[in-house]
Amino acid sequence: MIVKNNQLKQDILTALADKEMLKILDLSMYNSKSVNDIIRESDISYTTIYRKIKWLLDKELLIVDKINLSPEGKKYTTFRSVLKSIIIRYKKDEIIVEAEENVDLIGKIGGHFFSIPNTL
């Protein structure tokens, strides 16, 4: 699917240009990951992870997959990437962004990301 919304294009490009956000998206593409999972697998600091996850959630490039309860009774959230692959092309005065949605999530989010009018 070709992304037509300029703000969404800019958000995708911003995420791809940031090495920490890119790592978060990579780690959460196929499996839900908690903040602690991402910290363990990426060596990114706790505060940076939270700041980047918040930004990705705000831009709807990451979603909350589940809210879980640990054996100790503590709640924790797991996240998933909304997109599975992204192709960027640049032609004179035009940036073309093609995005493939994470098919595993479509049922969970009810197509929310891809059904917002005038977004794509």
C-alpha positions as CSV (number, residue, x, y, z in Angstrom):
1,M,0.0,0.0,0.0
2,I,1.3,3.5,-0.9
3,V,1.2,6.0,2.0
4,K,-0.3,9.2,0.8
5,N,-0.6,11.2,4.0
6,N,2.5,13.5,4.2
7,Q,2.6,13.5,8.0
8,L,2.6,9.7,8.1
9,K,5.3,9.6,5.5
10,Q,7.4,12.0,7.6
11,D,6.8,9.9,10.8
12,I,7.9,6.7,9.0
13,L,11.0,8.4,7.7
14,T,11.8,9.8,11.1
15,A,11.4,6.4,12.8
16,L,13.6,4.8,10.2
17,A,16.3,7.4,10.6
18,D,16.5,6.9,14.4
19,K,18.6,3.9,15.3
20,E,16.8,3.2,18.6
21,M,13.4,3.5,17.1
22,L,14.4,1.2,14.2
23,K,15.7,-1.3,16.7
24,I,12.4,-1.2,18.7
25,L,10.5,-1.7,15.4
26,D,12.8,-4.6,14.4
27,L,12.4,-6.4,17.7
28,S,8.7,-6.0,17.9
29,M,7.9,-6.9,14.3
30,Y,7.2,-10.6,14.6
31,N,6.8,-11.1,18.4
32,S,5.3,-8.9,21.1
33,K,8.0,-7.4,23.3
34,S,7.9,-5.8,26.7
35,V,10.1,-2.8,27.7
36,N,12.3,-5.2,29.6
37,D,12.6,-7.6,26.6
38,I,13.6,-4.7,24.4
39,I,16.2,-3.4,26.9
40,R,17.7,-6.9,27.3
41,E,17.8,-7.5,23.5
42,S,19.0,-4.0,22.5
43,D,21.2,-2.5,25.2
44,I,19.2,0.8,24.9
45,S,18.7,2.6,28.1
46,Y,15.4,2.4,30.0
47,T,14.6,6.1,29.7
48,T,15.4,6.1,26.0
49,I,13.2,3.0,25.4
50,Y,10.2,4.6,27.1
51,R,10.6,7.9,25.3
52,K,11.0,6.2,21.9
53,I,8.1,3.8,22.5
54,K,5.8,6.7,23.5
55,W,6.7,8.5,20.3
56,L,6.0,5.4,18.2
57,L,2.7,4.8,20.0
58,D,1.7,8.4,19.5
59,K,2.4,8.1,15.7
60,E,0.6,4.7,15.6
61,L,3.7,2.9,14.3
62,L,3.7,0.7,17.4
63,I,0.6,-0.7,19.2
64,V,-0.1,-2.2,22.6
65,D,-0.5,-5.9,21.9
66,K,-1.3,-7.1,25.4
67,I,-1.4,-6.1,29.0
68,N,0.0,-9.0,31.0
69,L,0.2,-10.0,34.6
70,S,3.5,-11.3,35.9
71,P,3.8,-14.2,38.3
72,E,4.5,-11.6,41.0
73,G,1.2,-9.9,40.2
74,K,2.7,-6.9,38.4
75,K,1.2,-5.6,35.2
76,Y,3.4,-5.1,32.1
77,T,2.6,-4.2,28.5
78,T,3.9,-5.9,25.3
79,F,4.2,-4.0,22.0
80,R,4.1,-4.9,18.3
81,S,5.2,-3.0,15.2
82,V,2.3,-2.0,12.9
83,L,4.4,-2.3,9.8
84,K,6.2,-5.3,8.4
85,S,8.2,-3.8,5.6
86,I,8.7,-0.3,4.2
87,I,10.0,0.7,0.8
88,I,11.1,4.3,0.2
89,R,11.6,5.7,-3.3
90,Y,12.7,9.2,-4.2
91,K,11.8,10.8,-7.6
92,K,12.3,14.4,-8.4
93,D,10.3,16.4,-5.8
94,E,8.5,13.3,-4.6
95,I,9.1,10.7,-1.8
96,I,7.1,7.5,-2.3
97,V,6.6,5.4,0.8
98,E,5.2,1.9,0.4
99,A,4.3,0.1,3.6
100,E,3.2,-3.5,4.2
101,E,1.1,-3.9,7.3
102,N,1.9,-6.5,9.9
103,V,-0.7,-9.1,8.9
104,D,-0.7,-10.7,12.3
105,L,-2.0,-7.6,13.9
106,I,-4.8,-6.7,11.5
107,G,-7.3,-8.8,13.4
108,K,-6.2,-7.3,16.7
109,I,-6.4,-3.7,15.7
110,G,-9.4,-4.2,13.4
111,G,-7.6,-2.5,10.6
112,H,-7.7,0.7,12.6
113,F,-4.4,2.0,11.3
114,F,-5.3,1.3,7.7
115,S,-8.9,2.5,7.8
116,I,-8.5,6.0,9.1
117,P,-10.0,8.3,6.5
118,N,-7.5,10.5,4.6
119,T,-4.6,9.1,6.6
120,L,-3.0,7.0,3.9
